[in-house]
Amino acid sequence: MQPRNGQFETAETKNASLRTTNFSRILLIKPSALGDVVHTLPVLVKLRARYPRARIDWLITPENAEIVRCHPALSDVVLFARGDFARGDRKWQAVGAFFALLKQIRSAKYDLVIDLHGQLRSALFSLISGAQVRIGFDRPIKPAPTVSAEHDLKNMASHGWRGAREGSWIAYTHRISIPTLDVHAIDRYLWVGTMLGLDKDPPDLTIHLPPETVPNVERLLEDRSVPASRSLVVLVPGTIWETKHRTIEGFAGVARELLSSGFAVALAGT
């Protein structure tokens, strides 16, 4: 708790003040990965509804930027080309680009930063912004026990979200508490809505793409004999997270069920 007006300010009173503040320059940090970016779209939509006149930017990697760039709720993208920073042959150029990015973030004078990535690097971006309000997830929590502690230890996935990582929570002025791990990523990201007083309408996951994308996709599907009259479901089986792994037979079963229900099915991946 921190003293305010001669009294101690609790987490609840801090959050209450957030709900009545009209922020004007907002940075949303969720650089990757593709699925997580899509799952963050409802937060963007609700931020725009809550702050209709605000500048709302999104810090994101170039390979994911096209998913959000044309969204009507977004003001601009802040590109974080992290792949360039890892290339040894461009070491000094990468250092210069990184400092240029930090300068860009700092000069934007954001008054609200929402870091839904929760790693050391994203926390650095949050801090360097100079925003007085920096929101991110709290420190990790332990999964609730199921059958037994021994069973959980033997069957624990090596990857799985449990909260902010790498000490990133230290950078935030307001932390999103983690009441449970048994929740979809969309709902988890929307926990920030309680702090900011965002609406509770159903999440909007609409992806707004450039106009030229539609004919390109139509040609691609036509070349593969996919009827334009059929609704298309795209399956993306590849992932590095063990908690998202599914067997080949499992994906095949889903595809068969979709096909029998009249959908066209396509596989995609990177």
N, C-alpha and C positions, 0 to 999 in steps of 0.2 A: 504493500500500500504506500501511497505517496501523499504528503500533506497538500491540501488544497483549500484555500480560504480559511486557514486555521483549523481545518478538519482533515481527517484521513479519507482519501478517496479509495473506495473499493473497486474491484473489477466490475461489479454491476453498475456502479455510478459512472465509471469510465465508458462502459458500453452504452449506457443511456445517453451520454453526451454525444457519442458517435451517431446515434440514430437521429439526432436533431441538427447535425452539422451538414451544411450544403457544400460539399467538396466541389472544386472547379477544375482541378487538374489531377487526373487519376492514371496510375500506371498499374496494369495487370501483368504479373510475371508468371508465365507458364510457357517456357521455350519449347518443350517437347514432352512426350513423344506424340505421335499422331493421334492415338486413341485418347490420351489425356487432354490434348488440345480440343478435340471435339467435345469431350465431357465438360470442358470449361465454358463452352459457348453459352449455356444458360446463365452463368454468372455475368457474362458480358451483357446479355439482353436485360437482365434485371438491374444492372448498374445503370444502363442507359435510361430505363424507365424511372429509376429513382433520381438520377441526375441528368435531366434532359438537355441541359445547356453546357454540361461539363466536357472538357477535352478528355477522352478516354483512349489511351494508347496501350498496346500489347507488346511486351518484350518476348520475341519468339525467334526461332531459328529460320533461316531462309527456306529450308525444305518443307517447313510446316506453315509458312506465312501465307501461302496461296489459299489455305483453308479459311483464313479469317480476313484477308486483305479487303475483300469486297463487302464485308458485313456492314449493313447500314448503322449498326450500333457503335461501330469502331471509328475513331478519329484517324489513327495512324498506327503503323507497325514500327517497332524499334528492333532492328535486325541484330541478332547475336549469332554471328557466323562462327560457332565454336569449333567447327572442323578446321578452320584456318589457323586457330591457335594451337592445334596439335601437330601441325606440319613442321617438321624440322627444317625444311628447305626455305621456309618463309618466317623464320623465327623473329627477326627484327620487325618485319612488316606486321606480323601478328601482334607483337607488343605494342606497336604504334596504333594498330586498329583497336586493340583492347582499351587503351587509354582514350582514344577518340570516342569509343562507346561510353566510357565512364563520364567523359565531358558532356556528351550529348544528354545523358540521363540527368546529370547535375544541372545543366543549363535549362532544362525543361521546367524546373521549379514545381515539381509535383507536390501536392499537399496530402495525397493519399496514395500509398503503395500497398498492393495486395499481392503477396508472394504465395502462390499455391504450389510452388515447386519444392520449397523446403530443403534446399541444400546450401552448402557454404557459399558457392558462387552466386546463387540467386539472392542470398542474404546480403552479400557484398553489394550487389546492385541496389538492393533496398536501402542499405545504409548510405551509400554514396549519393542517393537521390536527395538527401537532406529533408525528406518529407517528415513532417511532425507526427503523422500517423502512419505506422507501418504494421500491417496485419499479416500474420502467418500462423501456421499450425504450431501447437505446443510440442514439447518433447515427446518421444515415443512412449507408448504404453505397452504392457505385456498382454498378449492374447489371453482371453478368458479360457480357463481349463475346460476340457471336454470330458473324455473318458477318465483319464488319469494324467498326472504330471509325466509319468514315464511314457505313456502313449503319445502325448503331445510332443515330447522331446524327440522321439523316434520318427515322428511323422511331420515335423515342422519343415515347411518349405524354406529353402535358403534365401529366397527373395519374397518380399511381401511388405506392403505399406503398413507402418505402425505409427507414423508421426513424422515430424520434422527431423532431419538428419544432420550430422556433422556440426552440431551445436548451433544451427541456423536460428533456432528460436531465441537466442540471446539478442538478435538484431531487431526483434519486433517490439513495438510499444504495446501492442495488443495481440494476445495469443488466442487462437481458436482452440477451445478445449476439445478433447477427443473422448466422447462418452462411450463409444463402441468401435470395434473394428469390423463388425458384421454389418456393413453398409456399402451400397454401390458408390462408385467414385463420384457420380453426378451429385448425389445427395451429400456426400462428404464435402465437396467443394461449396455446396450451397449452405453449409453451416455458417459461412461468413455473412449470409443474409440476415441472420438473427442479430448480429452485431451492428449492422448498418441499417436495419429496418427495411430490407428489400421485400418486395411482394412475395406472396406464397402461391402464385399462379403455377400451373404445371410447367416444367422446364421446356424451353424452346431450343431444339437442337438443329434448327434449320441451317444448312450450309449455303451461303450465297457465293456463287462462283462467277467468274468473268463470263460475259456473253459468248465469247468465242469458244468456251469450253463445251457448250451444249452440242454444236455441230461436230466437234471433234469426237466426243463420246458416241454420238449417233453413228458416225462413220466406223468407229472402232467396233461397236456392237453389230453393225450390219456386216462388216467383214467376217465376223465370227458367227453369223447366222442367228443372232439373237433377235427375235421378233420385237419390234418397237411397241407392239400392243401389250406385251407382258410386263408386269411389274418385276423389277430386278432387285435381287438381294445379293450383296457382295460379301463373301466370307474372306477374312484375313486371318489365316491360321498361325502365322509366324509371330513369335514373341519370345523375349528373353526371361520373362518372369515365370517362375515355376507355378505360381498361384493361378496363372492364366493358361497353363498347358492343357491341351485336350488331345485325346488319341485321334489317330487318322480315322479309325472306325467311328469315333464320335462325330467328327466333322462330316463324314460320309453319311451318317444317319440323319444329321440335320439337313444336309443337301437333299437327300431323298425325300424327306418330309416336305421340304419347301417345293420341290419339283411336283410332287403329287398334289400339292395345294394350288398349283397353277402358276407358281413363280418361276422366273428364269434365275439361274444361279451362276455367279462368276467368282473365281478365286483371284485374290490380289495379294501382293506382298512387295517387300523392298529387297 
